[in-house]
C-alpha cells in the first residue's frame, strides 16, 4: 500500500514540475523575456518536498518516478 502511494506522490511531483516548466517555456517564447523563473524554482522545491515525504514513507528519495 505504501509503495503505491509513493508511486502516486512521485508521479504527481514530477508531472507538476514538468507542467510548470513547459508553461514557463511557452510563455518565454511568446513574451520573449524570462518572468517565470520563480515558478520553476517553487515547483522544484515542491518536488523536493514530495521526495522527502517519499523518503519518510518508503525509505528512499524518488525524484524521478521510474527509479
N, C-alpha and C positions, 0 to 999 in steps of 0.2 A: 504494500500500500504506500509506504513512504517513498519507495523508488519511483512509482508512477507520479506521485505528487512532485517529486524532484524533477522528473521529466517535464511536467507541465510548467513548473516555475522556470526552468532553464529555457524552454522554448518561448515563453512569454517575455522574459527579459531580453532574449536575443532578438525576437521579432520587433519588440518595442524600439530597440537600438537601431535596427535596420530601417524601420519605417521613418523614424526621426531623421536619420542620416539621408535617406532618399528625398524626403521632403525638403530638407535643407539644401541639398544639391540642386534640386529643381528650382527652388526659389533663387539660388545663386545664379543659375543660368538665366532665369527670367529677369532678375533685377540687375545683376552684374556686380554686386558687392556682397561681402560676407557680413551678414547680420544675424545669422542663426547659429553661430559657433557655441553660444551658451546653451542652446537646446541640445546639441550633440554632447556637450560636457555633462549636462544633467542626465541625459539618457545613459551615458557611460557610468555615472555614479549609481543610477538606478540598477543597471546591470550588475555592478559590483555588489550592491546590497542583496540582490537576488542570489548571486553566487555565494555570499556569506550565509544567507539563510539555508541554501542547499548544503553548505559545509556543516552547519549545525544539525541539519536533518539527517543526512546520509554519510557525513564524514569526508566529503571531498568537494572541492570547488568545481563548478561546471560553468565556465564562461561560454563554452561552445556546447550546444545541446547534444551533438552527436558523439561526444567524447565520454 
